[in-house]
């Protein structure tokens, strides 16, 4: 399966979605970062998972690469989106290399307008609605998601350019900042069996005790966020053999 995570906006969680939502739940997948500020870097910050970094303007190279891999998540940096989509229009049919396009959106008004612009542009290129998914990111606990994301939801209701499920939602969690740039799998962190409280009690060095306390806090955060990630991934319905979500009258309905 080949997935593009894309948005005209920065700071909507594209990398979080690529690394922590999608990649751990797609065995054998590779994560590709397209971001001009990364050009020329050869280091592998994701423990071997991110192994092919290119610029948006090297679109021909990206197309060739997509032909020789089976499973890949392409994290498209905001600074490259406009250029990449222009090249996608030039290379007719190139959008068919991707099985799905995932667009993260957040509550901020500007980012929602950018989300709408991204959806409209993908539709103009010819990408069908059943290949476009959305993730509602940075949702505060207890918030009314329909009210918070009214601009985006209203647009999709009028112009059905994506399959949208309100269950595709992620909250704000400091765990992503704690593991930023690390190769950590949150499910592995959550399952860490060490008895940190006993180890901390036995430790005599204050710096060691602090480090152990931080690891305990990270495990607790991971344990809380993994079920949310699992539920969000399931709601994306990325199994091409499964039916797309249908509209329901319940609050967590799907719109199409």
Residue, then its C-alpha position, 0 to 999 in steps of 0.5 A: x500500500x502506498x500512502x501520501x500524507x499531505x497538506x498545504x499547512x505546516x504544524x498539523x501533525x503530518x510527521x506524527x501521523x506518518x511515523x506513529x499512526x500509519x507506519x507501526x500498523x503497516x508491517x514492512x512499510x517505509x517512510x519517505x520524507x519530502x522536505x527541502x530543508x532535509x535535502x542532502x541529509x543521509x542520517x536515518x532518524x527513524x531507526x531504518x524506517x526512513x531511508x529515502x529522502x528527496x526534494x519535491x522537485x525530484x518528482x521523477x525520482x519519486x515516481x521511479x521509487x514508488x514503482x519498486x517498493x510495495x509499502x510506503x508512506x510519503x510524508x510531504x512537507x508543506x514547503x513542497x506541496x504546491x510544487x509537488x502537486x504542480x508536477x503531479x498535474x504535469x505527469x498525467x496519471x501519476x496520482x494513481x501511484x498512491x492508494x490513499x491520500x491522508x490529510x491532517x487538519x487541526x482546529x485552528x481556522x487558518x489550517x482548516x482553510x488550508x485543509x479545504x484548499x488541499x482537498x480542492x486541489x486533490x479533486x482538481x487533479x482527479x483524485x477520487x473521493x474514496x482515495x482521500x481520508x482526513x485525520x482530525x488532529x490535536x482535538x481537545x478532550x470533551x470538545x464538540x468535533x462537529x462544531x470545532x471543525x465546522x468549516x471543513x465538514x461543511x465544505x466536504x458536505x457540499x463538495x464530497x471530495x473525501x471520505x470523512x469519519x469523525x472517528x479518525x481523531x487524535x488528541x494533543x499528547x506530549x508523548x509525540x514531543x518526547x519521542x520526536x526524532x527517535x526510533x521509538x514505537x509507542x506500542x513497544x514503549x507502552x508494553x515496557x515490562x520494567x518495574x520503574x518504581x522499584x528500580x527508582x527506589x533502589x537507585x542512589x544517583x539522583x540523575x539516574x532516578x530522574x532519567x528512570x522517572x522520565x521513562x516511567x512517564x513516557x510509558x504511561x503516556x504511551x499506554x494512554x495514546x496507543x488505544x487512540x491511535x489504534x481506533x483512529x487507524x481502524x476508522x481510516x478504513x485503509x483495507x482496500x477490500x473493506x467497504x468505505x464508511x457510510x453516513x450514519x445519524x450518530x454523532x461519530x458519523x461518516x460524511x461523504 
